[in-house]
Amino acid sequence: MWLMVASENGMPGMERAAQILGEGGTALDAVEAGIRLAESNAQDDGVGMGGLPNVLGQVELDASIMDGRTLAAGAVGALQGYGHPISVARCVMECTTHVLLVGKGASRFAAEMRFSPCELLTEHARRKWREYLQQFIAEEEIDSIGHRQDLVSVVKEIMQEWLHRGTVNFLARDSHADIACAVSTSGWPLKYPGRLGDSPIIGAGNYADNRYGAAACTHHGELAIRASTARSVVLYMKMGLSVEDACEEAMRDLQPLLAASGGTMSIVAMDRDGHPFGITSVPEGERYLVMTAGLSAPEFRQAVCFSV
């Protein structure tokens, strides 16, 4: 039985991903196709071509993809100038001996692989960047912000005021029982240049293993990195826990970090048999998406709320 699971903002790519699985396609192809459509959604300011920029006004994209059958993985971080980091990440996995490329190296690689460059900063994103930055520095200083010597303190103040949620997750199990997981994001808006969250870090924001299952994270990426959250979920399933209990145990691992930081975390996961689950520490709750052969359209499900 095939299964497609995604974070709520994965809706633009859900039906295409499910179509691939329904036609006997691979989990890898499905998650990449789904993510690409989410990356093309200019209305989503946390992913791809509509993503909000870093503090300098530059859009930097992160993505990762993992093959649960082979444990092969590829990722890119702080990629500029290319709108589909998930496809570049897959090329890293399939065309190099590396797992992660970042910054100028990632952009060079994308060019060598003949990806089409594009302007990532939309007018909407540029306007929001300026409007928000004006709350922290004088308007006349915005255009010269790159020359400031106190950028760290500016970003620190911004991060204390603004908790942004905006990563897209796709997990798939195909008709061959192979599992794949993919994640893409433009990262924390107005972040320090070069900042990476959990999305391009295998084991933090993304992990898949056919033998046990898969998991992906969104929200406060630094915390998922520190706790190896996605890998922890899969490891707990390896230890015999159900997907529900594995996710709850991983959230318990995060609890002191969440309490100390005021951050939030959401996890979507599936076990090797294709049972999905979602959990979140967001107080108002969150939804995730599920689609199987028995459904005519993606189904919204409410993530279980985890109290910090």
GISUL-V990038 format. One record per residue. RES is the residue in three letters. SS is DSSP state (h for helix, s for strand, l for the rest). OMEGA is omega in whole degrees, 0 to 359 (999 if undefined). NEAR is the number of other C-alpha atoms within 8 Angstrom. Layout:
RES_SS_OMEGA_NEAR / RES_SS_OMEGA_NEAR
//
This chain:
MET_l_178_9 / TRP_l_182_13 / LEU_s_176_14 / MET_s_178_15 / VAL_s_179_15 / ALA_s_169_16 / SER_s_188_13 / GLU_h_181_11 / ASN_h_175_9 / GLY_h_184_15 / MET_h_181_12 / PRO_h_182_10 / GLY_h_189_13 / MET_h_184_13 / GLU_h_178_11 / ARG_h_179_10 / ALA_h_179_14 / ALA_h_178_13 / GLN_h_179_8 / ILE_h_180_12 / LEU_h_181_15 / GLY_h_178_9 / GLU_l_178_6 / GLY_l_180_8 / GLY_l_185_11 / THR_l_176_11 / ALA_h_179_14 / LEU_h_179_12 / ASP_h_182_10 / ALA_h_183_15 / VAL_h_178_15 / GLU_h_181_12 / ALA_h_179_11 / GLY_h_179_16 / ILE_h_181_17 / ARG_h_179_12 / LEU_h_174_10 / ALA_h_179_16 / GLU_h_180_14 / SER_l_182_11 / ASN_l_183_12 / ALA_l_179_10 / GLN_l_180_5 / ASP_l_185_12 / ASP_l_177_12 / GLY_l_186_15 / VAL_l_166_18 / GLY_h_193_20 / MET_h_174_12 / GLY_h_187_17 / GLY_l_178_16 / LEU_l_186_15 / PRO_l_173_17 / ASN_l_186_14 / VAL_l_179_13 / LEU_l_181_9 / GLY_l_180_10 / GLN_l_177_9 / VAL_l_178_12 / GLU_l_186_13 / LEU_s_179_16 / ASP_s_176_17 / ALA_s_174_16 / SER_s_178_19 / ILE_s_182_16 / MET_s_179_16 / ASP_s_183_14 / GLY_l_180_17 / ARG_l_185_10 / THR_l_188_6 / LEU_l_172_9 / ALA_l_181_9 / ALA_s_175_12 / GLY_s_183_16 / ALA_s_172_20 / VAL_s_179_19 / GLY_s_179_16 / ALA_s_179_14 / LEU_s_178_15 / GLN_l_170_12 / GLY_l_180_9 / TYR_s_192_14 / GLY_l_182_11 / HIS_l_181_10 / PRO_h_181_14 / ILE_h_179_17 / SER_h_174_9 / VAL_h_178_12 / ALA_h_179_15 / ARG_h_176_13 / CYS_h_175_11 / VAL_h_180_16 / MET_h_190_14 / GLU_h_187_7 / CYS_h_179_6 / THR_l_173_8 / THR_l_182_6 / HIS_l_173_8 / VAL_l_188_10 / LEU_s_171_11 / LEU_s_184_11 / VAL_s_171_11 / GLY_h_183_11 / LYS_h_178_8 / GLY_h_178_8 / ALA_h_179_13 / SER_h_177_13 / ARG_h_180_8 / PHE_h_179_8 / ALA_h_178_11 / ALA_h_179_10 / GLU_h_179_7 / MET_l_175_7 / ARG_l_169_6 / PHE_l_182_9 / SER_l_178_6 / PRO_s_179_8 / CYS_l_175_7 / GLU_l_185_7 / LEU_l_185_13 / LEU_l_177_14 / THR_l_178_9 / GLU_h_178_6 / HIS_h_181_6 / ALA_h_179_13 / ARG_h_180_12 / ARG_h_179_8 / LYS_h_178_9 / TRP_h_181_13 / ARG_h_181_10 / GLU_h_183_8 / TYR_h_181_8 / LEU_h_180_11 / GLN_l_177_10 / GLN_l_186_7 / PHE_l_176_9 / ILE_l_181_8 / ALA_l_183_8 / GLU_h_182_8 / GLU_h_180_5 / GLU_h_186_8 / ILE_h_185_11 / ASP_h_179_6 / SER_h_185_7 / ILE_h_180_9 / GLY_h_181_6 / HIS_h_181_5 / ARG_l_178_7 / GLN_l_181_4 / ASP_l_184_6 / LEU_h_180_9 / VAL_h_182_7 / SER_h_177_7 / VAL_h_181_9 / VAL_h_180_12 / LYS_h_179_8 / GLU_h_179_9 / ILE_h_183_10 / MET_h_179_9 / GLN_h_185_7 / GLU_h_191_6 / TRP_l_173_6 / LEU_l_185_7 / HIS_l_179_7 / ARG_l_183_9 / GLY_l_177_13 / THR_l_176_14 / VAL_s_181_16 / ASN_s_173_16 / PHE_s_174_16 / LEU_s_181_18 / ALA_s_170_15 / ARG_s_185_15 / ASP_l_185_15 / SER_l_175_11 / HIS_l_182_5 / ALA_l_173_11 / ASP_l_184_12 / ILE_s_174_19 / ALA_s_182_18 / CYS_s_180_20 / ALA_s_184_17 / VAL_s_178_18 / SER_s_181_19 / THR_s_168_15 / SER_l_174_18 / GLY_l_181_14 / TRP_l_179_9 / PRO_l_179_11 / LEU_l_176_13 / LYS_l_174_12 / TYR_l_180_10 / PRO_l_179_8 / GLY_l_179_8 / ARG_l_173_7 / LEU_l_172_10 / GLY_l_183_11 / ASP_l_188_15 / SER_l_179_19 / PRO_l_183_17 / ILE_l_180_12 / ILE_s_183_14 / GLY_l_178_12 / ALA_l_181_18 / GLY_l_188_20 / ASN_s_173_22 / TYR_s_179_16 / ALA_s_178_15 / ASP_s_182_15 / ASN_l_186_12 / ARG_l_188_7 / TYR_l_182_11 / GLY_s_183_17 / ALA_s_178_21 / ALA_s_176_18 / ALA_s_187_17 / CYS_s_172_18 / THR_s_180_16 / HIS_s_190_12 / HIS_l_189_11 / GLY_h_180_13 / GLU_h_181_8 / LEU_h_177_10 / ALA_h_176_16 / ILE_h_184_14 / ARG_h_182_8 / ALA_h_183_10 / SER_l_194_11 / THR_h_183_15 / ALA_h_178_17 / ARG_h_180_13 / SER_h_179_12 / VAL_h_181_16 / VAL_h_179_16 / LEU_h_178_9 / TYR_h_175_11 / MET_h_175_14 / LYS_h_180_9 / MET_l_175_6 / GLY_l_179_6 / LEU_l_172_10 / SER_l_179_8 / VAL_h_178_14 / GLU_h_182_8 / ASP_h_179_8 / ALA_h_179_14 / CYS_h_179_13 / GLU_h_178_10 / GLU_h_177_10 / ALA_h_176_11 / MET_h_176_9 / ARG_h_175_8 / ASP_h_182_8 / LEU_h_191_12 / GLN_h_180_9 / PRO_h_178_8 / LEU_h_178_8 / LEU_h_181_13 / ALA_h_183_9 / ALA_h_186_6 / SER_h_187_6 / GLY_l_181_6 / GLY_l_179_9 / THR_l_178_10 / MET_s_171_13 / SER_s_180_12 / ILE_s_166_13 / VAL_s_186_16 / ALA_s_171_16 / MET_s_174_15 / ASP_s_186_13 / ARG_l_180_12 / ASP_l_177_7 / GLY_l_174_11 / HIS_l_183_8 / PRO_s_177_11 / PHE_s_175_10 / GLY_s_180_14 / ILE_s_182_13 / THR_s_172_14 / SER_l_177_12 / VAL_l_187_11 / PRO_l_182_6 / GLU_l_177_4 / GLY_l_177_11 / GLU_l_176_9 / ARG_s_171_11 / TYR_s_187_14 / LEU_s_177_15 / VAL_s_173_13 / MET_s_178_14 / THR_s_180_10 / ALA_l_182_9 / GLY_l_182_5 / LEU_l_179_8 / SER_l_180_5 / ALA_l_178_6 / PRO_l_182_11 / GLU_s_175_8 / PHE_s_174_9 / ARG_s_181_8 / GLN_s_176_9 / ALA_l_176_12 / VAL_s_180_8 / CYS_s_179_10 / PHE_l_182_10 / SER_l_180_5 / VAL_l_999_6
//
